[in-house]
Amino acid sequence: MKKHFAIMAVALLFIFFIVGCTNEKNLDGEDISGQKTMEELPEEYTVQMAIAAGDYVDVHGRISNEEKMTDFIHKVSNKEQASIRKVQVTVEGDPIITDFLYNGTKFFVTQDTRRDKFGRQSITTREFKNLITFDREVRWYFITDLNEITEDLYESGFEGEVLKYEAIEKEED
């Protein structure tokens, strides 16, 4: 009896651990990211911590965990649920943390600028509907509400751009 109870207790603890370690939800309200929430991250979230956590990290063009972004793009292209955390380091060395969640139909983007000394010092969440590709010398990916990216928009930049990701190499269609 005690052995049976101990096995049940361990099993329940394992289930609670798995459920408690996630924070982003799919269409059915189930958690899918496996990441700490932004509120749970330490105040001093260093580049080394982000890399160790498996975040896609961009330090002035030096990328770590690039395969995470490639996997995210692939899943979105196949209309699979996906999430990724991007840590972009500012010129001053401050991290801006952005979580991207794709639930199979739309994107939810949460950005945390509280660690950026010159930023808005806030957490904001926005919803977008499209992942757009734009081919130049390489393929670029944008999360936006626009239906297409024109050459003029690409050159001048545009409001609403959230993810601007340069693929390692241009994929062949």
Salt bridges, closest charged atoms under 4 A:
ASP31 OD1 - LYS25 NZ 2.56
ASP71 OD2 - LYS75 NZ 3.54
ASP94 OD1 - LYS117 NZ 2.82
ASP99 OD1 - ARG85 NE 2.58
ASP112 OD2 - ARG114 NH2 2.78
ASP112 OD2 - ARG115 NH1 2.87
GLU127 OE2 - LYS106 NZ 3.41
ASP135 OD1 - ARG139 NE 2.74
GLU151 OE2 - ARG136 NH2 3.25
GLU155 OE2 - ARG136 NH2 2.46
GLU171 OE1 - ARG139 NH1 3.66
ASP173 OD1 - ARG139 NH2 3.04
